[in-house]
Amino acid sequence: MALLEVQELERGFGSKTFNTRIEVLKGVNLSLRKGELVALMGPSGCGKSTLLNIIGGLLRADSGKIKLKSSGSEYTYGKKKPSGVVDVRRNGVGWIFQDFHLLEQLTAQDNVALALEIKGMKKEEADEKAIEALVKVGLEDRIDFPAGQLSGGQQQRVAVARAISGSRPLLLADEPTGNLDVKSGEDVLNLFKELCSDPVNPISILMVTHDPMLATKADRMLLMRDGITAASNVKEAWGVTE
């Protein structure tokens, strides 16, 4: 069963009046199953980040529909302002970016807990959830370390812990390994696969990447070009043989 469904999503930028309109998304359709890791690839400027921003409720589409089933959220774009987007931003989607966006003077625990406190969670509960998430990403021995003293790979793990701490069913990852060395990037991808295959509470991850070798670790790959997506088998797309 699909956790996420995107139907006929369209988005353009610029003015039709002044002939500067550029149609970036041209009827995008895609779906993610629960526990699935999907890599989204394509040339720069093809709309990958725009698509993630719309799914995550950070940007409005011109038209189309998005359903996030586990949270019961559904929002349709068109003439009226869509409902359900705020709930998706708060409870449905976790974000992981190329830049970690951590407060370097705060500990790993405080960086994760702060995001929960901003949502209204009491500090004691937020601290417990933060520790639980950090243990899950393998940072139980770095909980009290200032983020600025952690390696790049460890900082990205803190960012992952922050994203999963609110029990969100979907993670959107925009170039999550772009600032990491090869080994750290592989470690993050392996962590993603562990989170997706969790027997108790598997999550789904839609990840933008330019690295074809990392994409081969995904369950499925979507190639984006000319404003639309085309599903592809990862190994066949890149000529990888067993």
Secondary structure, DSSP 4 states (H G I P E B T S, - for coil): -EEEEEEEEEEEES-TTTT--EEEEEEEEEEEETT-EEEEE--TTSSHHHHHHHHTTSS--SEEEEEEGGGTEEEEESSSPPSSHHHIIIIIEEEEESS----TTSBHHHHHHHHHHHTT--HHHHHHHHHHHHHHTT-TTSTTSBGGGS-HHHHHHHHHHHHHTT--SEEEEESTTTTS-HHHHHHHHHHHHHHHT-SSS--EEEEE-S-HHHHTTSSEEEEEETTEEEEE-HHHHTT---
